[in-house]
Amino acid sequence: MSLSLYSNYRQRQLEALLEISRALTSRLDLPSLLRTILGYAAEMVRAEVGYVALTTSQQTLRLTTGYVLPSAVFHVLAPYLAQKSPAREFWSEAELRRQLKMVAETAHLPLEQVIALPLVLADDEVVGAIFLFRSGSVAFTTGDRSLLRDFADQAAIAVRNARQMEQLREEKARVEAIIANSPNGVMILDPSLRVIVINRALARITGISPVEAYSKPCRQVLDLSNVSGDHLCLNEQAPPPTSIWYGEGDIVRPGHKRLTVGVTYSPLFDRYGSLINIIVTVTDITRYREAEELKSTFISVISHELKTPVSLIKGYASMLTRKDAEWNADMVAEIGQVIEEESDRLNHLINNLLDASRLQAGALKLELDDISLRHLASTVIERFQTQTDQHTFRLDIPPDLPPVRADARRIRQVFDNLLSNAIKYAPDGGEILVSATVEADQVIVAVHDQGVGIPDEEQGSVFERFYRVDSSLRRSTQGVGLGLYLVRAIIKAHGGDVWLQSTPGTGSTFYFSLPLSQPLQPTHATVENP
């Protein structure tokens, strides 16, 4: 080759490598980049057919890019390569001659020469190879191999970069999925405390969508009240955090339940120590706060409710044992009645606590039988009528009301609690009505009083443990707030439901439903016990 021809040839090679280098820094995808490299390589050594095969995660070869490669050759080579490993033996002369024959026969071309250049990274990892084929008796020379080595190195770099980008995309997608599906609220801030992203959980907690939150100051997204601890969003004048901050507060939204949240602020720095982002994690701790309040309420209420009857029993018992006093029969009977009533009250309180504990443990058992609600309600009313002179009771349950399948002792407990509440919260007396009707395959029972009623905002909480309606009667009426909780639990255990209607100042009506022993309109379906 003359000096002029070699100079032109070398110039073309350098131009090709420069073009490939530019492509490496562009946004070309890997197949396009490999096609560019393969095309230049084939042109430089006058190859007629070529392809690039890359190593898979299973350490086999996958045909990725072809140069003037007929589809028939692709279909023959793909399964052949899928069985091969990029081991040193694959580059042997015998293996390459086998490929040459396969490609030549399938493409119907007089190909006689083949060359393979492994794509090797700096750590000697083989990530694939370039295969080139041409006709004629002139073999690929050492110069050709040296020239193609540059193209192979560029291809190896492209594969490495593409795999690193793919790994970054996978990691990014994984992190985004973790953030999006985290049960806790997550918010990412820039160094100026503006929101970059919030996840679905935080959007649900705050009522602000991710689109609305973007670029807002975090104090506008995480608006807290009753705060305690450290809050970066609420203290924008504070220096950037160098460690994790934690604080608590309430999120109050009109028409929604107040939420208590714990907020963790975690700074993220680059390798030079500059603040990049702040990761804010918001955890709903409402139930833990409620559990603490419930515990305090339980201790306070129980200590008070237990102390009162115990003190009365002890006081009256001490009176009877005094040797310096003589009691007539009427006084002894009166003292005995007080002791008996307070003992019953104490026993009732203990039973309610035990039942609440059994419910919590899922150990409340029912002894089901066919029972008459009219007879049961009548018995309970007779007993309560002797306990009050200010209230009148009326029973409006038809004699032919069908029986229900229920535990008589537990349903009596339901009536006891509902009638006891009706008396407590109707201090001026009035009528207490117990009625029942049949609807579909169930009986609906109603207990109506003419008492103080329940405010609308408290009606959703009256069936919770230890909850007592906040009214002027709260301090003057006995109880620990377990009655309606037990009512709901017992009725739910029977497969029924419980609800109420109340108007402050005019009274309340509590309803519960129970399934009939036999459906009024039996179907042809077979129902099996679970």
Order of alpha helices (4+ residues) and beta strands (2+ residues): alpha-alpha-beta-beta-alpha-alpha-beta-beta-alpha-beta-beta-alpha-alpha-alpha-beta-beta-beta-beta-alpha-alpha-beta-alpha-beta-beta-alpha-beta-beta-alpha-beta-beta
